Amino acid sequence: PSIIVANDVINIPVKPRIKSSIEVVSQNYTSVDANYWSKYHIPLQMLEDYDVFSAKFVYLHTFKGTTVFEYRKSNPIYAYRFTSYNKYSYKIYLPLAEKKYKWLFSGGSQEDIEGYDNLDMSGEYLILTKSLKDCMAYRLFGINAISLQGEGNKFAPELVQKLLKRFDKIIINYDNDEQGIKSAASLSRLYNFSSFVFEDAEDLSDLIAAKGLKFTKKTLENKLGVKLKMNKKYE
């Protein structure tokens, strides 16, 4: 930019904004991790399979400087790792923090589809849900699931077509709240997908935590109209 003063032009150098980035120092899973995820019946082996790490430190680098987040028993930290164009990016989850501090995003994109790398090659149906936690919860019941980076995010037509070559149909299960219902309705109109919500909880993982696996399995069978078998790998 420049400022014009009378007939002179004074050029003012501007320091370019640095794109934010995240560094993660991982650690072995702790008893705190086991206790937290066990509420949803998600074992530590599944976290490893889905590239979810316990993070001892997280360094958030922005143009303002570096902020350090440290794992504590009262505030554990989990790093979701994605690989895009041969580079790692991270989405940081602090489940016990205040709402505005629960998530840190950096380096990723809408192309980072949660659960995508863990899908079977093909299947009868694929669930589009709203979080990686719910993708893992669905896997407990042997169900393929993916999540966009947000319920309001675009579901690219190219990705839809690619997935429909592998799965007979895509079914939406977003949160049972205003945003989730609105986003599900929008995608349903666009792609003619069917959708459902849970009446007894906001999402699948919360339903498991509140009602247990047996109740949740029966609920899913009623919603999907199929008989389910539990995934023996994660029993």
PyMOL commands that set and color helices and strands:
alter all, ss='L'
color gray80, all
select helices_A, chain A and resi 31-38+44-49+99-101+116-118+132-140+157-164+178-191+204-224+232-234
alter helices_A, ss='H'
color red, helices_A
select strands_A, chain A and resi 2-5+8-11+21-27+52-62+65-70+78-84+87-93+103-106+123-129+145-147+167-172+194-195
alter strands_A, ss='S'
color yellow, strands_A
deselect
rebuild
show_as cartoon
